[in-house]
């Protein structure tokens, strides 16, 4: 992609530079028309090259977008499978964890009750 930008910059820069040089050079109108006439084919070819490079760039971006979409879908699918595997691994522990949570809640309630009785 960086090479493409460099080529575009070179082509556009050289075209603009050539036009600027022709228009700012001290020459008569007849000489200027002759120089423009001689250079017009080069400018037209530069314009065609730029258009072709833009078409190539557009195709590359389209291909990159398609490839990126496939990669994202693959990554999401892998994440989904990893999460499902994790759920299967954790599932047996969930019941034990729930029992522990219930026991802790019961102990907290008993402790609050004892504190309340002690304060009364």
N, C-alpha and C positions, 0 to 999 in steps of 0.2 A: 504494500500500500504506500510506503514512503517513496519507493522508486517512482510510482505513478505520479505522486504529487510533484516530485522533482522534474519529471518529464513535462508535466503540464506547465509548471513554472518556467521551465526553460523555453518551451514553445511560445507561450504567451509573452514572456519577457523579450525574446528575440524579435517577435513580430512588432511589439510596441516600440522596441528600440529602433528597429529599421524604419518604421513610419516616422518616428520622432526625428531620426537623423535626416531623413529625406525632407521633411517639412521645415526643419530649422537650418538646413545647410543653405548658404548663400548661392542661389542659382536662379536663372531666369525661369519664367513660367514654362517655356518650351522645354527646357532641360528637365525641369521638375516633372512635367507630364511624361517625358521620355523615360525618366528613372522609374516613375510609378508604373508605367506600362511594362517595363522590363521586370519589375519586382512583383507584379500582380500574380503571376503564376506561382511564385514561391509562397506568397501570402495565402493564396487559395489552397495550396498543398498543406501549409501549416494549419489552416482552418480545418481541412479534412482530417488531418492527423489528430487534431484536438477532438473532433467529433468522434472519431474511432476510439480514441482513448477513453472518452466519456462513456461510450457504449460498453467498452470492456469493464470500466469501473462499475457501471450499473449492474452488469452481469455478476461481477465479483461480489458486490454487496448483496445481491439476491441470493447467491450461492451461500455466502457466509451466514445470512439470516436463516436460511433453511437448515444449514448444518448446526447453527446455534440452537435452533428450536429442537432439533433431534437430541442434542446433547442435554439440554435442560430437561426434556421429557425423560431421558435415561436416568439422569441424576435424581429426579423426583421419584421415579419408580424404585430406584435403589434405596432412597430414604424411606419410602413406604414399606418396603420389605424389611429394612432394618428395624423400623418401629414395630412392625408386626412380630418380628423375632423377639424383640425386647419384651413386648407384651406377653408372649408365650413364656418367656423365662421368668417374668415377675409374677405371673398369675398364681403359682403355688404359694408364693409368699404373701399374697394379698390377704388371704384368710388369717394367717398368723399375725400379720400387722394389725388387722381389724380387731382381733382378740386383744392384742396389747393395748390398742387405743381405748377400747371399752374398759379394760382393767384400770388404765390410768385415769379415765374419767370417773370411774367408781371411787378410786382412792382419793381423787381431788374432792369429790362430793363428801366423802366421809371426813376428810380433813377440814373442810369448810364447816361441816356440822359440828365437829369437836371444837373448832375455834369459836363458833357462835355460842355453844354451851358454856365454854370457859369465860367468855366475855359477859354473859348474863349473870 
